[in-house]
């Protein structure tokens, strides 16, 4: 169940990116499941009320860093339906055959759906088996796989003050559809080490009279009197992922440097890891240095410069 967006929602969902859920559903979401989104009628826009509007596959889950009674799960394969599918078919039969009325959905934010019912909904949405198989995943984006036909016009968003590092993804709805590229970029924001890293950067910037901005795409833009820093934070919960994290982060920094050139000018790109990578990949510092990227990493409650470009940053 994915309710329509409201200001200050109880749950920190960003649809097609992450789902946020309480303890009662911990044993129902293990990661890897296929799912379908259902929109309750309350506050829903015309055409989406009491209807299915998307589907996908879940990735891994993690604890909400601010509330251990809730977990997040990432959406690994997001697919929005071209048109919402009403909760009943043309013969007025419930697509979820275990129920006789949508009133029975009340109090069931996560519920199991029969396999046949699931595929009936996908069929009604016009999704063939090929569409499902060929849909790109967040993993494809992170690994650098080129996905044709998506993000012809990369999403842009106005910068706003970063007064606090937001819970969840920090995403502000724009009315545009989130594609798999934007989903991949946003998904990490809800992770604990990502948030802690940004909090440390923010504190160091403000201690030196700098100003912090962010938007739906950029993690942090630090402005000083004579310099700007474009900061991309990367969670590093698994050490073996360090090289992929580096490659993906570099791609985002270079992308944002072009996409937001008018706003950021010649900002110094900074890649911030949520943990210090292992000695086996210490060459990451050199790669980043030679590409003009400052590299910093979190060690408990502090940030350490990991290459010469980082040591020259105004926050150290």
N, C-alpha and C positions, 0 to 999 in steps of 0.2 A: 504494500500500500504506500503510495507516494502522494501525499497531500499537496495542494497548490502552495506556492511560496507565499509566506507571510513575513512581515518584519519581525525580528526577534523570535524565530521559531524555537519550540522546545527542543527539537532535534536538529542536529547540524548536518542534515543531508544536503548534498548537491547532486541532483539527479543526473544520471549517466556518468557520475564520477565516484561518489562514495555514498554508502547507506549507513546511517547511525541508528543503533538499536539498543534496547535495554536488556538486562540480565535474563529475562524470561525467554529470550530467543537465542541465547548463547548456544544451546545444544541443537538448534535447528539450522544454523548457518555455519558451515565448516569450511567454506571456500571451494570453488570449482563448480558450484551448482549453476544450472541454467535457471533463468527467472523471467517473469513478465511483470511489467509495471501496471498497477491499477490505480486510477485517479478517483478518489471519493468525490461526491458531488459538491461538498461544501467548499465554497470559494473557487471552484474550478471555472475556467473560462469556457465559453460556449463551444460545444463539440467534444470536450474532454470529460465532462461530468459523467461519473459512473461508467468509465470506459477504460480499456487497455490502450496504452499509448507508446509502449516500447518494450524491449526485451534485451537480454544479454547473458553474459556469463560472469560470475563472480570471481575475483582473484583471492588474495589472502586477506585475513582480518588482523586487526591490532587493537589494543586497548586505547580508549580515549585518554590522552595524557592528562586531561583535566578532571576526569571523572571515571574511575575504574569500574563503576556500575554500568557503564555503557561501552560498547565496542563500535569500531568502524569496520566496514568491509569494502574493498575497492571493486569497482566495476571494470573487469578486464576487457570485455567485449561489449561496448555500448551500441545498440541499434535502435534508433527512433523510427516508429511506424510512419509511413507516408501519410496515413489517415488513422485517427483513433478508431478502435473497434468497440462498439457498444457491448455492455455486459450480457446482452441476449442476442441470439441470432435472428434471422428473418422469420423463423417459426416461433419466436418468443421463448426459446429455450435458453436457459442459463448456459454460458460457455463453461463455467465451472459446475460440472454436473453433480457434484456432491451437495450443492445448495439449491434451494427452491426460491430464494429471494435474496436480493442484495443486502437486505437488512441483517441477514445472518453474518455478513462480513464484519459487523461492528465488533470492535475489541480484538480483531485478528489482523494485526499489521503485517505479520508474516504467516503465511499459510501454504500448505502443500497443495499442488495442483496435479491432477492426473495427467500422465504423459499424452494421452489422446486429446484431452482438453487443451493442453498447452499447444499442441500442433494444430488444432482447429483454430485457435486464436491467431497463430502465425499465418495460417493459410488465409484467414479472413483479412489479415493485414497485407496480403500479397507477397509474403516472404517465402520464396521457394527454398529448397535445400541448398541450392547453389549460393543464394544470398547469404545464408547463415555461414556456410563454409568459407566464403571468400571475404567476409567482413573482417576488417583489420582489428587488431587488438592493441592494448596499451603496450604489451611486450614488444610488438613489432616496432612501435614508435621508439621505445627506449633503446632497442638494439640497433636503430638506425635504418631499418628496412624502409625503402621508399614505397609509399602507398599511393597508387595513382588515383586521380579523380577527387582528392580531398584537399581542403584548405587552399582553394584557388585564391581566395581573398583571406589572408590570415586575420584572425580577430584582433581588434584593437580596443583599448579601454582608456578612459581618462585617468590620470594619476590623482590619488587622494592621500591625505596625511595618514601616516601609519602611527596612530596614537597608541594603539596596543596591538601586539601580534594576535590576530584573530583566532578563535577556536575554529576547528574544521578547516575548510579550504579557503576561507576568506573571500569567497566568490560573491559578487554582486550580480544578480540576474540582469541581462541586457536585452532579453527578448529574442536573442539569436540562439540557434541550436548549437549546443556544445558538440564538437566533433571529437574524434579519438585523439587528435593531437592536443587539444585543449584539455581533455580529460586526463591524459598522461601527465601534463604539466601541473595540473591542479591536485592530483591525487596525493602527492607527497606532503602537501601542506598540513594535512591532518595528523601527521606522524609526530611523535614526541621529540625525537632528536632534531627534526627539521625546525619545529617551533622553538626549542631551546636555543638552537644555533642563531636563529633570527633575533631572538630576544637579546642575546649577547652582543650581536652586531649593532642592534638598535641602541643599546645602552652605551656602547663605546662611541658611537657616532654622536649621540646627544651630549656625552661628557665633554666632547670637544666642539660644542656649539654647532654641530651639524643638524640637518633637518632630514627626516625620513619620510619617503613617499612609497606607495605601492599601487598596484592595480590588479586586475584579474589575471594578467600574464606575468608581470614583473614582481619578484619576491620583495625586493627593496632597492630603492634609488636613494642614495645618500648625497645630500648637497652641502658642500662647504663653501666658504667665500670664494675660493679659487679652484675648486676641483669637485667633480662628481664621481661617485662610485656606483656601478651597476652590479648588484649582488644577486647571485643565484645560489640558493642553498640546496644541498643534496643530502637526503637521508642516507646513512650507511649502517643499516642494521646488520647486514651480511658483508663481511670483508671481501668475499670472493666477487662481489658486485662492484668493487671500486673502479675498475677500468671502464665498465659500462657507464657508471655514474659520471666519470670524468668526461667521456665522449658525449654523453647526452647533455651534460651541463654546458660544455663548450658550444655545442650546437645552439642551445637556447640563448646563451650570451651573445653569440654572433648574430643570431636571428633578431633578438630584441634590439641590438645595436643599430640594425638597419631599419627595422619596423618603427622604432621610436626615436629615430635620429633627430627629428625636429625638437623633441622634448628633452633629450638627454645630452645632445651634443657629442663631444668626444669623451664620454665617461669612461673611467678605468674599469674594465671588466674584472669581477672578483668571483671566484668559485669557492663556496664555503661548504665543507663536509661536516656532517654531524658527528664524525669520529675521525681519528687519525688513521689513515690506511696503513696496512702492514708493511714491513720492511721489504717484502718481496716485490712490491710495486712502488718503491720509493722514487722511481723514475717519473712518476706522474708529475712531481714538482717541476722537473726539467722540461717535460713536454709543455706544461702550462706556461712556464717562464718563456720558452722560445716562441710561444704564440701570443705573448703579451698579456697573459691572464694571471692576476695575482691569486695565490692559492692559500687559503686559511682553513684550519680545522679545529674542531671543538675537542677540548680535553677537560672533562668534568665541567667546572664552572668558569672556564676561561677559553679564549681563542688564541691559537698560536699561528704565527706566520710560517708558511711552509716553503716559500721561495723568496728570491730577492725582491720581486715585484711587490710581494705582500709586506715585506719589511719596510718598504718605502711608503706604505699607505698612511694617511693622516690619523688613523685610529690607533696606531701603535707608537 
